Amino acid sequence: ISEKAWRLSTSGYSSMFIMVGDEVRVENLLFNKFRFWGSRKLARFISFLLLGRYKTDTVCHTIYRFKLKVNPNFGKDIYYLGFYEVGTIHVINNVLRQGDTFMDVGSSVGLLSFIASNIVRETGQVFSFEPEESSFKHLVDNISINKSKNIKPFNVGLGNENQVIRIYKNRGCPSMVKEEETKLVENVKIVKLDELIESENIKKVKLIKIDVEGFELEVLKGAKNLLDTFDAPIICIEYFPNRKIFSGESSEVLKYILNVNTYSLFILKETKNTISKLVKIYSIEEIQRPDNIFCFLPSHFSIVNPDIFE
């Protein structure tokens, strides 16, 4: 292996990798390409051994040809591995096309926004929504770092009414759902997606990803006009069975989607962290693990790669 083949970064970049061509990391090989028993633990151990403990905001390389500024509360996998939720990203790669519009609701520092940005290119649009101040600042920094011109960031949350509410930051991912007493709170602005679509003159959305830590039902209710039309978007939504949510029961999230339009529900055969086929869900009770749920209308099946389905 040439000297170029091995590189351990200085100045804060997480870049221990074996180069095959110019891009493939050893972590990517052990996690996603040539897996064997214990390969994922080995990849994490190698990264931790060479990079040390993750303590501060860091600009990290990814395997996707862009960089991300992340923080210790969100981004450990990006820091140590260079990727996150490869199963979800595989679906996005097979759904979006050049010129499409993607909405990233709960974008955090923007991983999926930049994935989509590279797919839809200059003729497409990405709208990224992140209410929490520090993550939003990282998102804006990442847009600058990557010189992205088709991502429009919004420092707001989406919900069922226009208001200002508290977001609780005493957990890995900030949430509007209060679980225990904490002083780590922040007031955030909430707007209705239907109204924002009208004010921004957005014509058609191909895919919307919703990951808002228990606030999903509120987002959906504020997007009713978008979701009940013939050309409503494909939905990728995080779902936790029996999790405490902002209002109602967790199962109401998927029931709302099924009632608002003729959506069918799918889940990755493995998990969002593994590339695998999408499997159809015939009842909500089938879902036993926290994961992303993918929701398709009948009209969507002719405009996505059929190979993603089992």
C-alpha positions in Angstrom: 0.0 0.0 0.0 1.5 3.3 -1.0 2.0 6.2 1.4 -1.0 7.9 -0.2 -3.1 4.8 0.7 -2.8 5.4 4.4 -3.7 8.7 5.9 -4.4 9.8 9.4 -5.5 13.4 9.6 -4.3 16.2 11.8 -6.2 19.5 12.6 -9.4 17.8 13.5 -10.3 15.7 10.5 -11.6 12.1 11.1 -9.9 10.4 8.2 -8.3 7.1 9.1 -8.9 5.1 6.0 -7.5 2.8 3.4 -7.9 4.4 0.0 -9.2 2.2 -2.9 -9.2 4.6 -5.8 -9.6 7.8 -3.8 -12.5 7.3 -1.5 -13.3 4.0 0.2 -12.6 4.0 4.0 -11.7 0.9 6.0 -14.8 1.7 8.1 -16.9 1.5 5.0 -15.4 -1.8 4.0 -15.9 -3.4 7.4 -19.4 -2.0 7.9 -21.0 -2.0 4.5 -18.9 -3.8 1.9 -17.2 -7.0 3.3 -18.9 -7.7 6.6 -18.1 -10.6 8.8 -18.8 -11.5 12.4 -17.3 -8.7 14.5 -16.3 -6.5 11.6 -18.4 -3.5 12.8 -16.9 -3.7 16.3 -13.5 -3.9 14.7 -14.1 -0.8 12.6 -15.2 1.2 15.6 -12.2 0.0 17.7 -9.7 1.0 14.9 -11.3 4.4 14.6 -11.3 5.0 18.4 -7.8 3.8 18.7 -6.4 6.2 16.1 -8.8 9.2 16.6 -9.2 9.2 20.4 -12.3 10.3 22.3 -14.6 12.7 20.5 -14.7 15.9 22.6 -15.3 19.0 20.5 -16.9 20.4 17.3 -15.0 18.9 14.4 -15.1 19.0 10.6 -15.2 15.4 9.4 -14.8 13.8 6.0 -17.6 11.5 4.9 -17.6 8.7 2.3 -20.1 10.8 0.2 -17.6 13.4 -1.1 -18.6 16.2 1.3 -17.6 17.3 4.8 -19.7 17.9 7.9 -19.1 19.9 11.0 -20.5 17.9 13.8 -20.6 18.1 17.6 -20.3 15.5 20.4 -24.1 15.4 20.9 -24.7 14.5 17.3 -22.1 13.1 15.0 -20.1 10.3 16.6 -20.7 7.9 13.7 -19.8 10.6 11.2 -16.6 11.3 13.3 -15.5 7.7 13.7 -17.0 6.1 10.5 -17.7 8.8 7.9 -21.3 7.7 7.4 -24.6 7.2 9.2 -27.9 5.5 8.3 -26.6 3.9 5.2 -29.9 2.0 4.7 -31.9 5.2 4.6 -29.4 6.9 2.3 -29.6 3.9 -0.1 -33.3 4.4 -0.4 -32.9 8.1 -0.9 -30.4 7.4 -3.7 -33.0 5.3 -5.4 -35.9 7.7 -5.0 -34.6 11.1 -5.8 -33.6 12.3 -9.2 -32.0 15.4 -10.7 -34.4 18.4 -10.4 -36.5 17.0 -7.5 -37.4 18.8 -4.3 -36.5 17.2 -1.0 -37.5 18.4 2.5 -35.4 17.5 5.5 -37.5 18.0 8.6 -35.3 17.8 11.7 -32.2 18.1 9.6 -29.7 18.6 12.5 -26.3 19.3 10.9 -27.5 18.3 7.5 -26.3 14.8 6.5 -29.4 13.9 4.5 -29.7 17.4 3.2 -26.3 17.1 1.5 -27.0 13.6 0.3 -30.1 15.0 -1.4 -28.3 18.1 -2.6 -25.8 16.1 -4.6 -28.6 14.0 -6.2 -31.0 16.8 -7.2 -28.2 19.1 -8.3 -28.5 22.7 -9.4 -32.0 22.2 -10.9 -33.4 20.7 -7.7 -34.1 22.1 -4.3 -33.5 21.0 -0.7 -35.4 22.7 2.2 -33.8 22.0 5.6 -35.6 22.6 8.9 -33.8 22.7 12.2 -35.1 24.6 15.2 -32.3 24.0 17.7 -29.8 26.8 17.6 -26.5 25.1 17.8 -27.4 22.4 15.2 -28.8 25.1 12.9 -25.5 27.0 13.1 -23.6 23.8 12.2 -26.0 23.3 9.3 -25.3 26.8 8.0 -21.6 26.3 8.4 -21.8 23.1 6.5 -23.6 24.8 3.6 -20.7 27.2 3.5 -18.0 24.5 3.8 -19.5 22.5 0.9 -20.4 25.6 -1.2 -23.9 24.2 -1.6 -26.2 26.5 -3.6 -29.4 24.4 -3.6 -30.0 24.0 0.1 -32.3 26.6 1.9 -32.1 26.3 5.7 -34.9 27.4 8.1 -34.2 27.9 11.8 -37.8 26.7 12.7 -39.6 23.5 13.6 -42.7 22.4 11.8 -46.0 21.7 13.6 -49.7 22.0 13.6 -49.9 25.6 14.6 -47.7 28.7 14.5 -46.3 29.2 18.0 -43.2 29.3 20.1 -42.6 26.3 22.3 -39.7 24.8 24.4 -37.2 22.2 23.1 -35.5 20.1 25.7 -31.8 19.5 25.3 -31.0 17.1 28.1 -30.7 14.1 25.7 -28.7 13.1 22.6 -31.2 14.5 20.2 -33.2 17.6 21.4 -37.0 17.1 21.6 -40.2 19.0 22.2 -41.3 16.1 24.4 -40.4 16.7 28.1 -39.3 13.6 29.8 -37.7 14.9 33.1 -36.9 18.2 34.8 -34.1 20.0 33.1 -32.7 23.6 32.7 -31.4 22.7 29.3 -34.2 24.3 27.3 -34.6 26.6 24.4 -37.5 28.5 23.0 -38.0 27.6 19.3 -40.4 28.8 16.6 -42.9 26.4 15.1 -44.7 27.0 11.7 -47.1 25.0 9.6 -45.6 23.4 6.6 -48.7 24.0 4.4 -48.4 27.7 5.0 -44.6 27.7 4.4 -45.1 25.9 1.1 -47.5 28.6 0.0 -45.3 31.4 1.1 -42.2 29.9 -0.6 -44.2 29.0 -3.7 -43.0 25.4 -3.6 -44.7 23.5 -6.4 -44.0 19.8 -5.8 -42.1 17.8 -3.2 -40.7 14.4 -4.2 -39.6 13.2 -0.8 -40.0 14.5 2.8 -37.9 13.0 5.7 -39.3 13.6 9.2 -37.1 12.9 12.3 -38.3 15.2 15.1 -38.1 13.1 18.3 -41.7 12.6 19.1 -43.1 15.7 17.3 -43.9 13.8 14.1 -47.7 13.8 14.4 -47.7 17.6 14.8 -45.6 17.9 11.6 -47.9 15.7 9.7 -51.1 17.6 10.8 -49.5 20.8 9.7 -48.8 19.4 6.3 -52.3 18.0 5.5 -52.7 20.0 2.3 -49.4 18.6 1.0 -50.1 15.0 2.0 -53.7 14.5 0.8 -53.1 15.4 -2.9 -52.6 13.0 -5.9 -48.9 14.0 -6.2 -48.2 14.0 -2.4 -44.5 13.2 -1.6 -42.9 10.0 -0.5 -42.5 10.1 3.3 -39.6 8.8 5.3 -40.5 9.1 9.0 -38.8 7.9 12.2 -41.1 5.7 14.2 -40.7 4.3 17.7 -43.4 1.8 18.8 -44.9 2.8 22.2 -42.7 5.9 22.6 -43.9 8.9 24.4 -44.8 11.6 21.9 -45.9 15.3 22.1 -49.6 14.4 22.0 -51.5 11.2 21.6 -50.1 7.7 21.1 -47.2 6.8 18.9 -49.3 4.5 16.7 -51.4 7.6 15.7 -48.4 8.8 13.6 -48.8 5.9 11.1 -52.6 5.9 11.4 -52.6 9.5 10.3 -50.5 8.7 7.3 -52.7 5.8 6.3 -55.9 7.9 6.7 -54.7 11.1 4.9 -54.0 9.3 1.6 -53.6 5.9 0.0 -50.1 5.4 1.4 -48.6 1.9 1.8 -45.9 1.4 4.6 -42.5 -0.2 4.2 -39.6 -0.9 6.5 -36.0 -1.9 5.7 -35.5 -5.6 6.1 -32.4 -5.1 8.3 -32.3 -1.6 9.8 -31.7 2.0 8.7 -28.0 1.3 9.4 -27.8 -1.5 6.9 -28.4 -1.5 3.1 -31.3 -3.9 2.5 -34.6 -4.3 0.7 -37.8 -2.6 1.7 -40.5 -4.9 3.0 -44.2 -4.0 3.0 -46.0 -3.6 6.4 -49.6 -4.9 6.5 -50.3 -3.8 10.1 -48.8 -1.3 12.4 -48.4 -4.0 15.1 -45.8 -5.7 12.8 -43.3 -3.0 13.7 -41.4 -4.1 16.7 -38.2 -2.0 16.5 -37.5 1.8 16.3 -36.7 2.6 12.7 -37.5 4.7 9.6 -40.8 3.9 7.9 -41.1 4.7 4.2 -44.5 5.6 2.8 -45.4 5.3 -0.9 -48.5 6.1 -2.9 -49.5 3.9 -5.8 -48.2 6.5 -8.2 -44.8 6.5 -6.7 -43.9 2.9 -7.7 -43.4 3.9 -11.3 -41.0 6.7 -10.6 -38.6 5.0 -8.2 -36.1 2.2 -8.7 -38.1 -1.1 -8.2 -34.9 -2.9 -7.0 -35.3 -1.3 -3.6 -38.3 -3.5 -2.8 -38.2 -7.1 -1.8 
